[in-house]
Amino acid sequence: MIHRQIWVDRIERAWRQAPIVWLSGVRRVGKTTLARTLAGEHYFNCDLPSVAARTAEPERFWASQKGRVVVLDEVHQLPDPSRLLKIAADAYPGLRVLATGSSTLAATRKFRDALTGRKREVVLLPVLAEETDAFGANIEQRLHRGGLPPALLAERSDPELYAEWLDSFFARDVQELFRIGKRTAFLRVLETLLRQSGGLLDVSSLSRTCDVSRPTALGWLEALQVMHAIHVVRPFHGGGTRELVRQPKVYGFDTGFVAHVRGWDRLRTDDCGPLWEHLVRDTLASLPGGRAVQFWRDKAKREVDFVVPRGRASCDAIECKWSAAAFDPGALKAFRALHPSGRNLVVTPDPGDPYERRLGGLTVTFCGAVHLRGLLG
């Protein structure tokens, strides 16, 4: 069993703020395995009828769990999960509860109570760049196979694994949460977004390409965000007339699926750069504090891959490059002319120590994704 300490630390930090942690993430991302690595955990699989029967009397159940770390895996399968968790938080101080599900808690139909003030949410992401070594893989394998543990731990890339995941995703997550009946059209929208991953989102073009109405496309986009299948990254701007202010970018949840729908049976050098950008986005999203991850683009199509605001007058600019030699400071220089305060980072797969260079009148730090937690955390 591979220990994912980054996420254990995130859960422990969340428990210091609230008694209930809602751990969500896409199917097969490793939620159950992570939960089973927690010290002192007492695990309950809520798919089992015996667990439903045992939790039917919440007071008796929680009284028997005093002093324990209680894991309720797939808690939404229980008849009234919000009542069960509310009683735990309100009547049994000192309990630490981890509840898991594939989507955000608010989207789960059975949660009539959002547990405001009683819970914190942690979204488990596919294997991060800094976790890759622990899974016995290199960065190229991580980009090509993706970060779902079953795919990354396999001896070779298996196209059937991705097809099976899509079938299971629709049959369980999509149907349970949203009861969308148009399977072929829905998966066509998801696959189109994966194929265009990392690009600007044009909802009208998406609806035409997939032959669905614009309102339907918007509704499905929201559903895919709730289930963590896509990540919307919004533009950063300061009110400048030449800055992009509305049109977001969309990233697929996993590089393996992006490579799969694009038909990449092997990666060329030119393929690695866009996939590396996805992996850096995940690293930024995993940092504690819940800071926004945005991007910057102007009407001249100059772009900074990611911008992380640090306050009213400061923001960190992050460029993602498969090779440090490919970095051109032109876009970053244009960005800093409008937003001068903050750190400038170029993130590459090189795990060597960070170093600084003076380029285009700017101080730029070159670093690996493994260093972002220390530089920005």
Secondary structure, 3 states (H helix, E strand, C coil): CCCCHHHHHHHHHHHCCCCEEEEECCCCCCHHHHHHCCCCEEEEECCCHHHHHHCCCHHHHHHCCCCCEEEEECHHHCCCHHHHHHHHHHHCCCCEEEEEECCCHHHCCCCCCCCCCCEEEEECCCCCHHHHHHHCCCHHHHHHHCCCHHHHHCCCCCHHHHHHHHHHHHHHHHHHHHCCCCHHHHHHHHHHHHHCCCEECCHHHHHHHHCCCHHHHHHHHHHHHHCCCEEEECECCCCCCCECCCCCEEEECCHHHHHHHCCCCCCCHHHHHHHHHHHHHHHHHHCCCCCCCEEEEECCCCEEEEEEECCCCCEEEEEECCCHHHCCCHHHHHHHHHCCCCCEEEEECCCCCCEEEEECCEEEEEEEHHHHHHHHC
